[in-house]
Amino acid sequence: MTRLLVAAVFFTLAFSPLAYAQEEGALASLDTEDEYLEDEYLDEEVEFCGGGEESVVDEAYYAMEAGDAEGARDLLVDVLRRGDVEEWERPSALVTLAEAQLRLGETRSAVVNYRKALVLYPDQTGAAARVGLASALFVRGSRNAAYETARAVAEEVCADRWAQVACYGAQQIVARTSRDDDERSRAASDAHAMRDAHANLAPSFDALDYTLGLRTTPPVS
């Protein structure tokens, strides 16, 4: 599992432009629920850290793996604001930050940072980040935007034998956001069949379900 597949959820840009515009309008009308917005993170003048050593982005990833989303968020906010992230690590830093914010319930910032990563670094992010975006939209209550994003992911990756986790997450969201009864039923059935066929991926599926509020107990690490 790479850093861009943190918690197996979260990585091409295919979300609906209309949904994007609608969500941006909705975000603009809300009070700031947390202070971690990405616009101030991305100054073009960057002083790069020395190579070869474990970076703060690595540390944040390990903190996430250990269940310390708050610690990961704070580390990443600090280095991104200072510009102390090398260019090649920025996609991972933004996606990991978005995942930490999603885990902490900071869905507004999670949506912003997933989108920033996908728009700025489309070649370095992919289906898992888009499932992460769909998950943040779903948890936030933006069901139409979540559906459009998840459906596009499902159509793209569900035929890929190496993308079962992303496919599962997309299908779970489609099963709960589609306005078509048959589509909801198919998506739920496909997600259930995927879980049965890939028992080894149960922890990743459980993590997705927990993030989406479909189970009440955290997954076992």
C-alpha positions in Angstrom: 0.0 0.0 0.0 1.5 3.3 -1.1 1.0 6.6 0.7 -1.5 7.6 -1.9 -3.6 4.6 -0.8 -3.7 5.6 2.9 -6.3 3.5 4.6 -6.9 1.9 1.2 -9.4 4.5 0.1 -8.0 7.4 -0.9 -6.6 7.7 -5.8 -7.5 11.1 -14.1 -9.8 13.6 -12.8 -13.4 12.7 -13.7 -15.7 14.4 -11.2 -18.7 16.3 -12.5 -17.9 20.0 -13.3 -21.4 20.9 -12.4 -21.2 19.1 -9.1 -17.8 20.7 -8.5 -19.3 24.2 -9.1 -22.3 23.4 -6.9 -20.2 22.2 -4.1 -17.8 25.2 -4.3 -20.8 27.5 -4.1 -22.1 25.7 -1.1 -18.6 25.9 0.6 -18.4 29.6 -0.1 -21.6 30.1 1.8 -20.5 28.3 5.0 -18.7 29.5 8.0 -15.2 28.1 8.2 -15.5 25.0 10.4 -11.7 24.5 10.6 -8.6 26.4 9.8 -6.8 24.0 7.5 -7.5 25.3 4.0 -5.1 24.4 1.3 -4.7 27.7 -0.6 -2.1 29.0 1.8 -0.1 25.8 1.5 1.1 26.1 -2.0 3.5 29.0 -2.4 5.6 28.5 -5.5 8.8 29.5 -3.7 9.8 26.3 -2.0 13.0 25.5 0.0 13.5 21.8 -0.4 14.5 19.5 2.4 17.6 17.3 2.0 17.0 14.0 0.4 17.7 10.5 1.7 16.2 11.0 5.1 12.7 10.2 6.3 10.5 13.2 5.5 7.7 14.7 7.5 5.3 13.4 4.9 6.6 9.9 5.7 6.1 10.6 9.4 2.6 11.8 8.8 1.9 8.6 6.9 3.2 6.5 9.7 1.1 8.5 12.2 -2.0 7.8 10.0 -1.2 4.1 10.0 -0.9 4.1 13.8 -4.3 5.8 14.1 -3.1 9.3 14.9 -5.0 11.3 12.3 -4.7 14.5 14.4 -0.9 14.2 14.6 -0.6 13.5 10.9 -2.8 16.5 10.1 -0.8 18.9 12.3 2.5 17.7 10.8 1.3 18.2 7.3 -0.4 21.6 7.9 2.9 22.8 9.4 5.2 21.7 6.6 2.8 22.7 3.8 2.4 26.2 5.2 6.2 26.5 5.5 6.7 25.2 2.0 9.0 22.4 3.3 7.6 19.7 1.0 9.4 18.7 -2.1 7.5 18.9 -5.3 7.4 15.1 -5.8 5.9 14.7 -2.4 3.2 17.3 -2.6 0.5 15.0 -4.2 1.0 12.5 -1.3 1.1 15.3 1.3 -2.2 16.8 0.1 -4.0 13.4 -0.2 -2.7 12.3 3.2 -3.8 15.6 4.7 -7.2 15.2 3.2 -7.5 11.7 4.5 -6.6 12.8 8.0 -9.1 15.6 7.8 -11.8 13.2 6.7 -11.0 10.9 9.6 -11.3 13.8 12.0 -14.6 15.0 10.6 -13.2 18.1 8.9 -15.0 17.3 5.7 -14.9 20.8 4.2 -11.1 20.9 4.3 -11.0 17.3 3.1 -13.0 18.1 0.0 -10.9 21.1 -0.7 -7.6 19.2 -0.4 -8.7 16.2 -2.3 -9.8 18.5 -5.1 -6.6 20.5 -5.0 -4.5 17.3 -5.3 -6.6 16.0 -8.2 -6.6 19.2 -10.1 -2.9 20.1 -9.6 -1.5 16.5 -9.8 -3.8 14.4 -12.0 -0.9 12.2 -13.1 0.2 11.5 -9.5 -3.2 10.9 -8.0 -5.9 8.5 -9.2 -8.9 6.4 -8.3 -8.2 6.1 -4.5 -8.0 9.9 -4.2 -11.3 10.2 -6.1 -12.9 7.7 -3.8 -11.6 9.7 -0.9 -13.2 12.8 -2.5 -16.5 10.9 -3.0 -16.4 9.7 0.6 -15.8 13.2 2.0 -18.7 14.5 -0.1 -20.9 11.7 1.0 -20.1 12.2 4.7 -20.6 16.0 4.2 -24.1 15.4 2.8 -23.4 16.4 -0.8 -25.1 13.3 -2.2 -25.3 14.4 -5.8 -21.7 15.3 -6.1 -20.7 12.1 -4.2 -22.7 10.0 -6.6 -21.2 11.6 -9.7 -17.7 11.2 -8.5 -18.2 7.6 -7.3 -20.0 6.5 -10.4 -17.2 7.8 -12.6 -14.7 6.0 -10.5 -16.7 2.7 -10.6 -17.0 2.9 -14.4 -13.3 3.4 -14.8 -11.7 1.0 -12.3 -14.1 -1.8 -11.5 -12.7 -3.9 -14.4 -9.2 -3.5 -13.0 -8.3 -6.6 -10.9 -5.9 -4.4 -8.9 -8.4 -1.8 -8.0 -10.8 -3.8 -5.8 -10.7 -1.4 -2.8 -11.4 1.7 -4.9 -14.1 -0.2 -6.8 -15.7 -1.3 -3.5 -15.7 2.2 -2.0 -17.2 3.6 -5.2 -19.9 1.0 -5.3 -20.8 1.5 -1.6 -21.3 5.2 -2.3 -23.3 4.6 -5.5 -25.5 2.2 -3.6 -26.5 4.9 -1.2 -26.7 8.0 -3.5 -28.1 6.8 -6.8 -31.7 7.9 -7.5 -32.2 4.8 -9.6 -33.4 1.7 -7.6 -31.9 -0.8 -10.0 -28.5 1.0 -10.0 -28.5 1.1 -6.2 -29.3 -2.6 -6.0 -26.6 -3.5 -8.5 -24.0 -1.5 -6.7 -24.9 -3.0 -3.4 -24.8 -6.5 -4.8 -21.4 -5.8 -6.5 -19.9 -4.5 -3.3 -21.2 -7.5 -1.4 -19.8 -9.9 -4.0 -16.4 -8.2 -4.0 -16.2 -8.5 -0.2 -17.0 -12.2 -0.4 -14.5 -12.7 -3.2 -11.6 -10.9 -1.5 -11.6 -11.8 2.2 -8.0 -10.8 2.4 -9.0 -7.2 1.8 -11.6 -7.1 4.7 -9.6 -4.6 6.8 -9.5 -2.2 3.9 -13.2 -2.7 3.2 -14.0 -2.2 6.9 -12.0 1.0 6.9 -14.0 2.3 4.0 -17.3 1.4 5.7 -16.2 3.0 8.9 -15.3 6.2 7.1 -18.7 6.2 5.4 -20.5 5.6 8.6 -21.7 2.2 7.5 -20.2 0.5 10.6 -20.0 1.9 14.2 -16.8 0.2 15.3 -13.3 1.1 14.0 -11.7 -1.6 11.9 -9.0 -3.8 13.5 -5.5 -2.7 12.4 
